[in-house]
């Protein structure tokens, strides 16, 4: 006879700091899950990126995503000091914008849409970009139910833009040309 040990989430709920237990399909849990998946795709991209500069950037992005996830996991207003430690600042958004500008300055201007792909690192960064967009949509849905720090939305929007230029830059550094989309006639 097999004996199954019961764990806290077996009933379809999960526990969060200051929020009690929520159903696993709650918009807050969905948003946190999307951030977790995004963080995992950045980890996979780091496994393919050989350039230390790009690896350091990806690691800092992963740290930021943990910060955002920790903030989303504690929706309570009763712990302001803990929440302040897990908040984003405009400096975090400015850091993303500076990086976008830095890489756009060395990348060739886009003439057409490009296919996501290229080198393994570039392809994984394109994948991360699409997951970032999905995470952003999940957090917008959560924001409609329970307003969150507006900088989180700004950060995720800029993050997907940064991931796009990082994918292009990774391909450029690895000597893999971008494949342009051309409409068929």
PALOBA-292105 format. One line per field, with one value per residue: residue in three letters; x, y, z of N, C-alpha, C in turn. Coordinates in nm, 2 decimals. Atoms other than C-alpha are relative to their C-alpha. Layout:
// PALOBA-292105
res: [ala;...]
n.c1: [X;...]
n.c2: [Y;...]
n.c3: [Z;...]
ca.c1: [X;...]
ca.c2: [Y;...]
ca.c3: [Z;...]
c.c1: [X;...]
c.c2: [Y;...]
c.c3: [Z;...]
//
This chain:
// PALOBA-292105
res: [unk;unk;unk;unk;unk;unk;unk;unk;unk;unk;unk;unk;unk;unk;unk;unk;unk;unk;unk;unk;unk;unk;unk;unk;unk;unk;unk;unk;unk;unk;unk;unk;unk;unk;unk;unk;unk;unk;unk;unk;unk;unk;unk;unk;unk;unk;unk;unk;unk;unk;unk;unk;unk;unk;unk;unk;unk;unk;unk;unk;unk;unk;unk;unk;unk;unk;unk;unk;unk;unk;unk;unk;unk;unk;unk;unk;unk;unk;unk;unk;unk;unk;unk;unk;unk;unk;unk;unk;unk;unk;unk;unk;unk;unk;unk;unk;unk;unk;unk;unk;unk;unk;unk;unk;unk;unk;unk;unk;unk;unk;unk;unk;unk;unk;unk;unk;unk;unk;unk;unk;unk;unk;unk;unk;unk;unk;unk;unk;unk;unk;unk;unk;unk;unk;unk;unk;unk;unk;unk;unk;unk;unk;unk;unk;unk;unk;unk;unk;unk;unk;unk;unk;unk;unk;unk;unk;unk;unk;unk;unk;unk;unk;unk;unk;unk;unk;unk;unk;unk;unk;unk;unk;unk;unk;unk;unk;unk;unk;unk;unk;unk;unk;unk;unk;unk]
n.c1: [0.08;-0.08;0.04;-0.03;-0.02;0.07;-0.08;0.09;0.06;0.08;0.14;0.02;-0.03;-0.14;-0.01;-0.08;-0.02;0.09;0.12;0.07;-0.02;0.08;0.01;-0.12;0.04;0.02;-0.09;-0.12;-0.08;-0.03;-0.10;-0.12;-0.04;-0.05;-0.13;-0.08;-0.04;-0.09;-0.13;-0.06;-0.04;-0.12;-0.11;-0.03;-0.08;-0.13;-0.07;-0.05;-0.08;-0.14;-0.05;0.02;0.08;0.14;0.04;0.02;0.13;0.10;0.00;0.06;0.14;0.05;0.02;0.12;0.13;0.02;0.05;0.14;0.08;0.01;0.09;0.13;0.04;0.05;0.09;0.04;-0.04;-0.04;-0.15;-0.05;-0.14;-0.04;0.04;-0.09;-0.12;0.03;0.06;-0.08;-0.01;-0.01;-0.14;0.00;0.06;-0.10;-0.11;0.05;0.00;-0.14;-0.05;0.06;-0.07;-0.14;0.00;0.05;-0.10;-0.09;0.07;0.05;0.14;0.09;0.07;0.12;0.02;-0.09;0.05;-0.07;-0.09;-0.14;-0.08;0.07;0.02;0.09;0.14;0.05;0.04;0.13;0.10;0.02;0.08;0.14;0.04;0.01;0.13;0.11;0.00;0.05;0.14;0.05;-0.01;0.11;0.12;-0.01;0.01;0.15;0.06;-0.07;-0.10;-0.14;-0.10;0.00;-0.13;-0.01;0.05;-0.10;-0.12;0.02;0.01;-0.14;-0.07;0.02;-0.08;-0.14;-0.02;0.00;-0.13;-0.10;0.01;-0.07;-0.14;-0.06;-0.02;-0.10;-0.13;-0.03;-0.01;0.11;0.08;0.15;0.08;0.11;0.13;0.04;0.14;0.01;0.09]
n.c2: [-0.12;-0.12;-0.11;-0.13;-0.10;-0.12;-0.12;-0.11;-0.04;0.10;-0.04;-0.10;-0.13;-0.02;-0.11;-0.12;-0.08;-0.11;0.02;0.13;0.09;-0.03;0.11;0.00;-0.07;-0.14;-0.09;-0.02;0.12;0.00;-0.10;0.05;0.12;-0.05;-0.06;0.11;0.06;-0.10;0.02;0.13;-0.02;-0.08;0.09;0.08;-0.08;-0.01;0.13;-0.01;-0.12;0.02;-0.14;-0.03;-0.12;0.04;0.09;-0.08;-0.07;0.10;0.03;-0.11;0.01;0.11;-0.06;-0.09;0.08;0.06;-0.11;-0.03;0.12;-0.01;-0.11;0.05;0.11;-0.06;-0.11;-0.06;-0.14;0.00;0.02;-0.10;0.01;0.11;-0.04;-0.10;0.07;0.07;-0.09;-0.05;-0.14;-0.05;0.03;0.13;-0.02;-0.08;0.10;0.07;-0.09;-0.02;0.12;0.01;-0.10;0.04;0.11;-0.06;-0.09;0.08;0.09;-0.06;-0.04;0.10;-0.04;0.09;0.09;0.11;0.12;0.04;0.11;-0.03;0.09;0.06;-0.11;-0.10;0.06;0.01;-0.14;-0.03;0.07;-0.08;-0.12;0.03;0.03;-0.13;-0.07;0.07;-0.04;-0.14;0.01;0.06;-0.10;-0.10;0.06;-0.01;-0.14;-0.04;0.05;-0.05;-0.08;0.03;-0.11;-0.03;0.02;0.14;0.00;-0.08;0.08;0.11;-0.05;-0.03;0.12;0.08;-0.07;0.03;0.14;0.00;-0.05;0.10;0.11;-0.05;-0.02;0.14;0.05;-0.08;0.04;0.13;0.00;0.06;-0.10;0.00;0.04;-0.10;0.04;-0.07;0.05;0.07;-0.06]
n.c3: [0.00;0.01;-0.09;0.05;-0.10;0.04;-0.01;-0.01;0.13;0.06;0.02;0.11;-0.05;-0.04;-0.10;0.03;-0.11;-0.02;0.08;-0.03;0.11;0.12;0.10;0.09;0.13;-0.04;0.08;-0.06;0.02;0.14;0.03;-0.06;0.08;0.13;-0.03;-0.03;0.13;0.06;-0.06;0.04;0.14;-0.01;-0.04;0.12;0.09;-0.06;0.03;0.14;0.03;-0.03;-0.02;-0.14;-0.01;0.02;-0.12;-0.11;0.02;-0.03;-0.15;-0.06;0.03;-0.08;-0.14;0.00;0.01;-0.13;-0.08;0.04;-0.05;-0.15;-0.03;0.03;-0.09;-0.12;0.03;-0.13;-0.02;-0.14;-0.01;0.09;0.00;0.08;0.14;0.05;0.04;0.12;0.10;0.11;0.01;0.14;0.04;0.06;0.13;0.07;0.03;0.12;0.11;0.04;0.07;0.13;0.09;0.02;0.11;0.13;0.06;0.07;0.09;0.12;-0.01;0.06;0.12;0.01;-0.11;0.01;-0.06;-0.13;0.02;0.01;-0.09;-0.12;-0.10;0.05;0.01;-0.13;-0.05;0.06;-0.08;-0.12;0.03;0.01;-0.14;-0.07;0.04;-0.06;-0.15;-0.01;0.01;-0.13;-0.10;0.03;-0.05;-0.14;-0.04;0.01;-0.12;-0.12;0.05;-0.03;0.03;0.14;0.06;0.05;0.14;0.08;0.00;0.09;0.14;0.04;0.00;0.13;0.10;-0.02;0.04;0.15;0.05;-0.05;0.10;0.12;-0.03;-0.02;0.14;0.06;-0.06;0.04;0.15;0.07;0.06;-0.02;0.12;0.02;0.05;0.12;0.04;0.13;0.09]
ca.c1: [0.00;0.14;0.12;0.10;0.23;0.01;0.18;0.04;-0.03;-0.21;-0.54;-0.48;-0.36;-0.03;0.09;0.22;0.37;0.10;-0.17;-0.27;-0.33;-0.45;-0.57;-0.29;-0.49;-0.52;-0.38;-0.12;0.01;-0.01;0.20;0.46;0.47;0.53;0.82;0.96;0.95;1.11;1.39;1.44;1.46;1.72;1.92;1.90;2.02;2.31;2.41;2.46;2.61;2.99;3.04;3.10;2.95;2.62;2.63;2.67;2.37;2.16;2.25;2.15;1.82;1.76;1.82;1.57;1.31;1.36;1.30;0.98;0.86;0.93;0.73;0.44;0.44;0.38;0.08;0.04;0.06;0.16;0.53;0.64;1.01;1.03;0.84;1.08;1.37;1.20;1.10;1.22;1.34;1.35;1.73;1.65;1.44;1.71;1.97;1.76;1.72;2.10;2.17;1.92;2.08;2.43;2.35;2.14;2.43;2.64;2.38;2.29;1.96;1.66;1.52;1.27;1.13;1.38;1.30;1.37;1.66;2.02;2.28;2.17;2.22;2.03;1.74;1.71;1.71;1.43;1.24;1.30;1.16;0.84;0.81;0.87;0.58;0.36;0.47;0.39;0.04;-0.01;0.10;-0.14;-0.42;-0.31;-0.29;-0.66;-0.75;-0.50;-0.29;0.09;0.39;0.36;0.74;0.70;0.50;0.75;1.04;0.89;0.81;1.17;1.30;1.14;1.30;1.63;1.60;1.53;1.85;2.05;1.93;2.05;2.38;2.44;2.39;2.62;2.90;2.87;2.88;2.54;2.35;1.99;1.74;1.50;1.14;1.03;0.66;0.59;0.43]
ca.c2: [0.00;0.34;0.62;0.97;1.24;1.55;1.89;2.24;2.30;1.98;2.15;2.39;2.68;2.83;3.05;3.40;3.63;3.86;3.72;3.39;3.13;3.19;2.96;2.87;3.03;3.37;3.66;3.72;3.37;3.38;3.70;3.55;3.23;3.43;3.62;3.29;3.15;3.47;3.43;3.07;3.17;3.43;3.16;2.94;3.23;3.28;2.92;3.01;3.35;3.34;3.72;3.82;4.17;4.02;3.75;4.02;4.21;3.90;3.82;4.17;4.13;3.80;3.98;4.25;3.98;3.82;4.17;4.22;3.86;3.92;4.24;4.07;3.78;4.02;4.24;4.33;4.70;4.60;4.54;4.87;4.82;4.48;4.61;4.90;4.66;4.48;4.79;4.92;5.27;5.50;5.43;5.07;5.18;5.43;5.15;4.96;5.26;5.33;4.98;4.99;5.31;5.17;4.86;5.05;5.28;4.99;4.78;4.84;5.03;4.80;4.83;4.54;4.31;4.03;3.67;3.57;3.34;3.34;3.20;2.99;3.29;3.53;3.28;3.23;3.61;3.64;3.37;3.57;3.88;3.71;3.57;3.92;4.05;3.77;3.85;4.22;4.12;3.91;4.20;4.44;4.20;4.18;4.56;4.59;4.38;4.51;4.81;4.75;4.98;5.15;5.12;4.74;4.79;5.05;4.82;4.52;4.72;4.84;4.50;4.34;4.62;4.56;4.18;4.25;4.46;4.20;3.93;4.14;4.22;3.85;3.76;4.04;3.94;3.58;3.68;3.54;3.77;3.87;3.72;3.99;3.92;4.01;3.99;3.75;3.88]
ca.c3: [0.00;-0.10;0.16;0.03;0.25;0.24;0.19;0.23;-0.14;-0.20;-0.17;-0.46;-0.24;-0.16;0.13;0.10;0.35;0.49;0.26;0.42;0.16;-0.20;-0.47;-0.71;-1.00;-0.81;-1.02;-0.76;-0.78;-1.16;-1.17;-0.93;-1.14;-1.46;-1.29;-1.17;-1.53;-1.66;-1.41;-1.51;-1.88;-1.79;-1.61;-1.92;-2.13;-1.89;-1.95;-2.32;-2.29;-2.29;-2.26;-1.90;-1.95;-2.07;-1.79;-1.53;-1.67;-1.67;-1.31;-1.21;-1.39;-1.21;-0.87;-0.97;-1.05;-0.71;-0.56;-0.76;-0.67;-0.30;-0.31;-0.49;-0.25;0.04;-0.03;0.34;0.43;0.79;0.71;0.55;0.64;0.48;0.17;0.14;0.12;-0.17;-0.37;-0.70;-0.75;-1.05;-1.04;-1.13;-1.43;-1.53;-1.52;-1.78;-2.00;-1.99;-2.09;-2.38;-2.51;-2.47;-2.69;-2.94;-3.00;-3.13;-3.30;-3.66;-3.70;-3.78;-4.13;-4.09;-3.83;-3.74;-3.66;-3.30;-3.29;-3.39;-3.16;-2.86;-2.63;-2.86;-2.91;-2.53;-2.47;-2.73;-2.54;-2.22;-2.38;-2.47;-2.11;-1.98;-2.19;-2.05;-1.69;-1.76;-1.87;-1.56;-1.34;-1.52;-1.44;-1.08;-1.06;-1.17;-0.86;-0.61;-0.71;-0.71;-0.73;-1.07;-1.11;-1.14;-1.46;-1.59;-1.50;-1.68;-1.99;-2.01;-1.93;-2.24;-2.45;-2.29;-2.35;-2.72;-2.76;-2.55;-2.79;-3.08;-2.91;-2.81;-3.18;-3.29;-3.05;-3.16;-3.53;-3.61;-3.85;-3.78;-4.02;-4.15;-4.21;-4.56;-4.66;-4.94;-5.24]
c.c1: [0.09;-0.07;0.04;0.00;-0.06;0.09;-0.10;-0.07;-0.08;-0.15;-0.03;0.03;0.15;0.01;0.09;0.02;-0.11;-0.13;-0.08;0.03;-0.09;0.00;0.11;-0.03;-0.03;0.09;0.13;0.10;0.04;0.12;0.14;0.06;0.06;0.14;0.10;0.05;0.09;0.14;0.07;0.05;0.13;0.12;0.04;0.08;0.14;0.09;0.06;0.08;0.14;0.06;-0.03;-0.08;-0.15;-0.04;-0.03;-0.14;-0.11;-0.02;-0.07;-0.15;-0.07;-0.02;-0.12;-0.13;-0.03;-0.06;-0.14;-0.09;-0.02;-0.11;-0.14;-0.05;-0.04;-0.08;-0.04;0.05;0.06;0.15;0.07;0.16;0.05;-0.04;0.10;0.13;-0.02;-0.06;0.09;0.00;0.01;0.14;0.01;-0.05;0.11;0.12;-0.04;0.01;0.14;0.05;-0.06;0.07;0.14;0.01;-0.05;0.10;0.10;-0.06;-0.04;-0.15;-0.09;-0.07;-0.13;-0.01;0.11;-0.07;0.07;0.08;0.14;0.08;-0.08;-0.03;-0.11;-0.14;-0.06;-0.04;-0.13;-0.11;-0.03;-0.08;-0.15;-0.06;-0.02;-0.13;-0.12;-0.01;-0.06;-0.15;-0.07;0.00;-0.10;-0.13;-0.01;-0.03;-0.15;-0.07;0.05;0.12;0.14;0.08;0.00;0.14;0.02;-0.04;0.10;0.12;-0.02;-0.01;0.14;0.08;-0.02;0.07;0.14;0.04;0.01;0.14;0.11;0.00;0.08;0.15;0.07;0.03;0.12;0.14;0.04;0.01;-0.11;-0.09;-0.15;-0.07;-0.12;-0.12;-0.03;-0.14;0.01;-0.10;-0.09]
c.c2: [0.12;0.10;0.13;0.10;0.13;0.12;0.12;0.04;-0.10;0.03;0.11;0.14;0.01;0.12;0.11;0.08;0.11;-0.02;-0.13;-0.09;0.04;-0.12;0.02;0.07;0.15;0.08;0.03;-0.11;-0.02;0.09;-0.05;-0.12;0.05;0.06;-0.11;-0.07;0.09;-0.01;-0.13;0.01;0.08;-0.09;-0.09;0.08;0.02;-0.12;0.00;0.12;-0.02;0.13;0.04;0.13;-0.03;-0.09;0.09;0.08;-0.09;-0.03;0.12;0.01;-0.11;0.05;0.09;-0.08;-0.06;0.12;0.02;-0.12;0.01;0.10;-0.05;-0.10;0.06;0.13;0.07;0.14;0.01;-0.01;0.10;-0.01;-0.11;0.03;0.10;-0.07;-0.08;0.09;0.03;0.15;0.05;-0.02;-0.14;0.01;0.07;-0.09;-0.08;0.09;0.03;-0.11;-0.01;0.10;-0.04;-0.11;0.05;0.08;-0.08;-0.10;0.07;0.04;-0.11;0.06;-0.08;-0.07;-0.11;-0.12;-0.02;-0.12;0.04;-0.10;-0.05;0.11;0.10;-0.06;-0.01;0.14;0.04;-0.07;0.07;0.12;-0.03;-0.04;0.12;0.07;-0.07;0.03;0.14;-0.01;-0.05;0.10;0.11;-0.06;0.00;0.14;0.05;-0.05;0.07;0.09;-0.03;0.13;0.02;-0.02;-0.14;-0.01;0.07;-0.09;-0.12;0.04;0.03;-0.12;-0.08;0.07;-0.03;-0.15;-0.01;0.05;-0.09;-0.12;0.04;0.01;-0.14;-0.06;0.07;-0.05;-0.14;-0.02;-0.07;0.12;-0.01;-0.03;0.09;-0.07;0.08;-0.06;-0.07;0.07;-0.09]
c.c3: [0.00;0.10;-0.06;0.11;-0.05;0.03;-0.01;-0.13;-0.07;-0.03;-0.10;0.05;0.03;0.10;-0.04;0.13;0.01;-0.07;0.03;-0.12;-0.12;-0.09;-0.10;-0.13;0.03;-0.09;0.06;-0.02;-0.14;-0.03;0.06;-0.08;-0.13;0.03;0.03;-0.14;-0.07;0.06;-0.04;-0.15;-0.01;0.05;-0.11;-0.10;0.05;-0.03;-0.14;-0.03;0.05;0.04;0.15;0.03;-0.01;0.12;0.12;0.00;0.03;0.14;0.07;-0.02;0.09;0.15;0.01;0.00;0.13;0.09;-0.03;0.06;0.15;0.03;-0.04;0.09;0.14;-0.03;0.13;0.01;0.14;0.01;-0.09;-0.01;-0.09;-0.15;-0.06;-0.05;-0.13;-0.11;-0.11;0.02;-0.14;-0.05;-0.07;-0.15;-0.09;-0.04;-0.13;-0.12;-0.05;-0.08;-0.14;-0.09;-0.03;-0.11;-0.13;-0.07;-0.08;-0.10;-0.13;0.01;-0.07;-0.12;-0.01;0.13;-0.02;0.07;0.13;-0.03;-0.01;0.07;0.11;0.10;-0.05;0.00;0.14;0.05;-0.07;0.07;0.13;-0.02;-0.01;0.14;0.08;-0.04;0.07;0.15;0.01;-0.01;0.12;0.11;-0.02;0.05;0.15;0.05;-0.01;0.13;0.13;-0.05;0.06;-0.03;-0.15;-0.06;-0.04;-0.14;-0.09;-0.02;-0.10;-0.15;-0.06;-0.01;-0.13;-0.11;0.02;-0.05;-0.15;-0.05;0.05;-0.10;-0.13;0.02;0.02;-0.14;-0.07;0.05;-0.04;-0.15;-0.07;-0.05;0.04;-0.13;-0.01;-0.06;-0.12;-0.04;-0.14;-0.09;-0.08]
//
